Amino acid sequence: MAAAGAEAAAVAAEEEKRLPEGDPESGGDSEDEGDSDSSGDGEDEEKENEAEIQRLEEQLSINAFDYNCHLDLIKLLRQEGELIKLRRARQKMSELFPLTEEIWLDWLKDEIKMASESAEREKVYELFERAVKDYICPEIWLEYAQYSIGGIGQEGGIEKVRSVFERALTAVGLHVTKGTALWEAYREFENAILETAQPAPGSIPSPEQQQMLCSQLEKIHTLFRRQLGIPLLDMEASYAEYEEWSEEPIPEATVKNYKKALQQLEKYKPYEEALLGAETPKLAEYQAYIDFEMKAGDPARIQLIYERALAENCLVPDLWARYNQYLDRQLKVKELVLSAHDRAVRNCPWTVGLWIRYLLAMERHRVDHSIISEMFEKALNAGFIQATDYVEIWQAYLDYLRRRVDFTQDSSKELEELRSAFARAVEYLKQEVEERFSESGDPSCTIMQNWARVEARLCNNMQKARELWDNIMTKGNAKYANMWLEYYNLERAHGDTQHCRKALHRAVQCTSDYPEHVCEVLLTLERIEGTLEDWDAAVQKTETRLARVNEQRAKAAEKEAALAKQEEEKAEQRKQARAEKKASKKAKKPKAGDKRKADEDEEGEWGQEEAEQPSKKHKGDGDGLPLEEDMEVETGLFGRSGAAKPEHSANQKEKASTSRKDLPKVLHDSSKDNVTVFVSNLSYTMANPEVKLKELFESCGEVTEVRPVFSNKGTFRGYCYVQFKEEKSALQALGLDRQVVEGRPMFVSPCVDKNKNPDFKVFRYSTTLEKHKLFISGLPFSCTKEELEELCRAHGNVKDIRLVTNRAGKPKGLAYVEYENEAQASQAVLKMDGVTVKEHVIKVAISNPPLRRLPEKAEAGRAPQFAVPRPVYGARGKGRTQLSMMPRALQRQSHPVAKAENGMVQNSPATSSSPPEEPKKMSNADFAKMLLKK
């Protein structure tokens, strides 16, 4: 009857599709003018949908891994009723990705409507089998069981239904919130069988009928007892139903198990309630639930909670990795383990670690070699986002091939396959990977190194190993000492002394990073095994090489010192010129009428000089704090009277400026740093900064003091300190960072003395690889945040967008876009890279900022730098290779040293006028300056 009902539903659906537009049942009237217009609109919409379907199909032909494109195509085809194309589109998507519960249920319902014959029902059964393997979903299992009931009239139909129910209970029968529905459906099915087995009223059942009735009753009793022993919601109702149904008292063992399950349910309720109240994706709540189940140690429940978490977080690679690790180490069931690994790589194909674990699991469970090789080829086409990912997957596959080889034989099919794979890997990284990423991902040639080790140690083919190492050195590695020493160690273990000596002589000649180390190894070799002629040759070789290296380093240091001296002289000239200008202005005595003009001229010169200064102190993103010794001392509250007056007469301006210079300075109180924030990048022309900033920050809490910083001329420096009454107010004030004040982004950061905390970082954005975040460059300056969000939203859910600006708030054409997960970010890279936005071609990549340069290091480009090797043997200064690198020319005194009186050296006039400075960490340039001063 169920089959007949399904057939009738399918026929009704087909008839509904064939209804003409003017049919009365469709509510249409072809002669009505309004319906004619709607018909025209429908035709236009149909044409638009067809064009969109064609565009989506073309897009998928270019990038088959576009998940959102698959969803849009399936939605449109289902809307248009293109059943054949719809089935094909779903099939293609299911081959690449595990489908969600919603997609599977829609697909199954569509197929059920069209399945009228037994052959078509078998296809639906196969579809159900595929659906329950993607994710463990109670709804799909319940739909499967109910559909199988429709085939009860076929041969073996009842046993098939029971088999489906039992598998469903094994998969999701422990589900605390949704398991009850399956148990009840199973009991209803058995009750229906019991009703059909009842004899007719008034008749006496035969012994066979009586036996069948008893057997059926026992099946229902068993289902009740099994269910009541599992902690499920609404257990009390199930227990009451059992009491009402059973004609006999409930056994004590069942009651005991029921009470124990109730106690367990109380432990599960907090986790279930947390999941119920949390927002998607509920990852933290699921992780807490998983940790609880792991402590309990029930494998079935651990597997179920992992599957529940993955159903809602299928694009989280770390969750898949932890689940697969648990299955690999604990359950070790082949079908279960391989199924989980397969679903992991289909959900997160961009994560190389999941592919590597899958290959290892297949090898561990002795899967056929051809299947493993096929899976490796799929991994190569998965579209990794880093060049190094391809190196890792190749290395994992080569390790697998190496473990297949029997090296006791001189030659074998497996060995030739291994060598062929090594050669292919090298070529693949050189051609495919380097063309896509502009780098091979393997600058140290680790794959070729491993190949050489296999040839030398396992195949006793040292000649091939030497050829490989020669190839490695020609790829720019000859200048590194560690590469030569790696080759030397291989020769030492499997080669001969002659080739060791030859390798070290070449290393001495080519190494540029740590030549002293290589020279020491060569001398050690000759000291142990060499003849006198070998020793003399080695000494001559090393001394010549080290002399040349020292000469190069000395020239570089001399050039750097010369540049430092030039900069010092220029700074001295600028300082002297400013002093002369200041002296000449003081010498002039302007008349009363000219006082205002003189003040304005002086203000302009000093204002320009002061405007340049903060940009040097706050280099970068504006988040750094100024050092205490670099700051102007604060005028504190005493500077308010002059700045607050609106009059601009010459006398009042002179009075305000004089008051700021003459009043006592207020130093910063570091004991109140916890209730103080540092505010910078403010406009220098801000009027009444105390009043304006106090109004702005009072929204965070009570402000006790605002201390703007003024220059010696009485002008505002653009930064200040805001002190609160409570610490929580200061923390809340940090949220005002980057707020625009008078056309400039205001920087708000914690008040920290960087002299006492040199490692303190204010930069609040990540400087490491973030696979869910994009870095976009080349944007037009007119591009707004809303326009960029509209562009990016088409490829996933955008969590945040940050447009990068300079200190004045002007856009720099750069942006960071954060997606919900790595999958959406990787899809956005493929779709958006190279797109034209307002006649600007943008570049899109995964966010991976370069390492931030330390400020104390000398600027690159001044002179070639030679790395000074770290001492390897003994303390610094020992050994003849660690001589003084300072040429005598730099040791000469550029200024005569004043004579000492009473043991004290008198300061020169140039230095006596300036106040003493606190010692600070010196760079190479500072060190050179110090030498030149001596």
Stockholm file with secondary structure:
# STOCKHOLM 1.0

chainA/1-934         MAAAGAEAAAVAAEEEKRLPEGDPESGGDSEDEGDSDSSGDGEDEEKENEAEIQRLEEQLSINAFDYNCHLDLIKLLRQEGELIKLRRARQKMSELFPLTEEIWLDWLKDEIKMASESAEREKVYELFERAVKDYICPEIWLEYAQYSIGGIGQEGGIEKVRSVFERALTAVGLHVTKGTALWEAYREFENAILETAQPAPGSIPSPEQQQMLCSQLEKIHTLFRRQLGIPLLDMEASYAEYEEWSEEPIPEATVKNYKKALQQLEKYKPYEEALLGAETPKLAEYQAYIDFEMKAGDPARIQLIYERALAENCLVPDLWARYNQYLDRQLKVKELVLSAHDRAVRNCPWTVGLWIRYLLAMERHRVDHSIISEMFEKALNAGFIQATDYVEIWQAYLDYLRRRVDFTQDSSKELEELRSAFARAVEYLKQEVEERFSESGDPSCTIMQNWARVEARLCNNMQKARELWDNIMTKGNAKYANMWLEYYNLERAHGDTQHCRKALHRAVQCTSDYPEHVCEVLLTLERIEGTLEDWDAAVQKTETRLARVNEQRAKAAEKEAALAKQEEEKAEQRKQARAEKKASKKAKKPKAGDKRKADEDEEGEWGQEEAEQPSKKHKGDGDGLPLEEDMEVETGLFGRSGAAKPEHSANQKEKASTSRKDLPKVLHDSSKDNVTVFVSNLSYTMANPEVKLKELFESCGEVTEVRPVFSNKGTFRGYCYVQFKEEKSALQALGLDRQVVEGRPMFVSPCVDKNKNPDFKVFRYSTTLEKHKLFISGLPFSCTKEELEELCRAHGNVKDIRLVTNRAGKPKGLAYVEYENEAQASQAVLKMDGVTVKEHVIKVAISNPPLRRLPEKAEAGRAPQFAVPRPVYGARGKGRTQLSMMPRALQRQSHPVAKAENGMVQNSPATSSSPPEEPKKMSNADFAKMLLKK
#=GR chainA/1-934 SS CHHHHHHHHHHHHHHHHTCCTTCGGGTCCTTCHHHHHHHHHHHHHHHHHHHHHHHHHHHHHHCTTCHHHHHHHHHHHHHHTCHHHHHHHHHHHHHHSCCCHHHHHHHHHHHHHHCCSHHHHHHHHHHHHHHHHHCCCHHHHHHHHHHHHTTTTSTTHHHHHHHHHHHHHHHHTTCTTTHHHHHHHHHHHHHHHHHHHSCCTTCCCCHHHHHHHHHHHHHHHHHHHHHHTSCCTTHHHHHHHHHHHCSSCCCHHHHHHHHHHHHHHHHHHHHHHHHHHSCTTCHHHHHHHHHHHHHHTCHHHHHHHHHHHHHHCTTCHHHHHHHHHHIIIIICCHHHHHHHHHHHHHHCTTCHHHHHHHHHHHHHTTCCHHHHHHHHHHHHTSCCSSHHHHHHHHHHHHHHHHHHCCTTSSCCHHHHHHHHHHHHHHHHIIIIIHHHHSSCSCTTCHHHHHHHHIIIIISCCHHHHHHHHHHHIIIIITTCHHHHHHHHHHHHHHSCHHHHHHHHHHHHHHCCSCHHHHHHHHHHHHHHHCCHHHHHHHHHHHHHHHHHHHHHHHHHHHHHHHHHHHHHHHHHHHHHHHHHHHHHHHHCCCCTTTHHHHHHHHHHHHHHHHHHHHHHHTCSSSCCCCCGGGSCCBCGGGGHHHHHCCCCCHHHHHHHHHHHHHSCCBCCCGGGGGGEEEEESCCTTCSSHHHHHHHHHTTTSCEEEEEEEECTTSCEEEEEEEEESSHHHHHHHGGGTTEEETTEEEEEEECCCTTTCTTCCCCCSCCSCEEEEEEEECCCTTCCHHHHHHHHGGGSCEEEEEEEECTTSCEEEEEEEEESSHHHHHHHHHHHTTCEETTEECEEEEECCCCCCCTTSCCTTSSCCCCCCCCCSSSTTCSTTSCCCCCHHHHSCSSCCCCEETTEECCCHHHHTSCCCCCCCCCHHHHHHHHHHC
#=GC SS_cons         CHHHHHHHHHHHHHHHHTCCTTCGGGTCCTTCHHHHHHHHHHHHHHHHHHHHHHHHHHHHHHCTTCHHHHHHHHHHHHHHTCHHHHHHHHHHHHHHSCCCHHHHHHHHHHHHHHCCSHHHHHHHHHHHHHHHHHCCCHHHHHHHHHHHHTTTTSTTHHHHHHHHHHHHHHHHTTCTTTHHHHHHHHHHHHHHHHHHHSCCTTCCCCHHHHHHHHHHHHHHHHHHHHHHTSCCTTHHHHHHHHHHHCSSCCCHHHHHHHHHHHHHHHHHHHHHHHHHHSCTTCHHHHHHHHHHHHHHTCHHHHHHHHHHHHHHCTTCHHHHHHHHHHIIIIICCHHHHHHHHHHHHHHCTTCHHHHHHHHHHHHHTTCCHHHHHHHHHHHHTSCCSSHHHHHHHHHHHHHHHHHHCCTTSSCCHHHHHHHHHHHHHHHHIIIIIHHHHSSCSCTTCHHHHHHHHIIIIISCCHHHHHHHHHHHIIIIITTCHHHHHHHHHHHHHHSCHHHHHHHHHHHHHHCCSCHHHHHHHHHHHHHHHCCHHHHHHHHHHHHHHHHHHHHHHHHHHHHHHHHHHHHHHHHHHHHHHHHHHHHHHHHCCCCTTTHHHHHHHHHHHHHHHHHHHHHHHTCSSSCCCCCGGGSCCBCGGGGHHHHHCCCCCHHHHHHHHHHHHHSCCBCCCGGGGGGEEEEESCCTTCSSHHHHHHHHHTTTSCEEEEEEEECTTSCEEEEEEEEESSHHHHHHHGGGTTEEETTEEEEEEECCCTTTCTTCCCCCSCCSCEEEEEEEECCCTTCCHHHHHHHHGGGSCEEEEEEEECTTSCEEEEEEEEESSHHHHHHHHHHHTTCEETTEECEEEEECCCCCCCTTSCCTTSSCCCCCCCCCSSSTTCSTTSCCCCCHHHHSCSSCCCCEETTEECCCHHHHTSCCCCCCCCCHHHHHHHHHHC
//
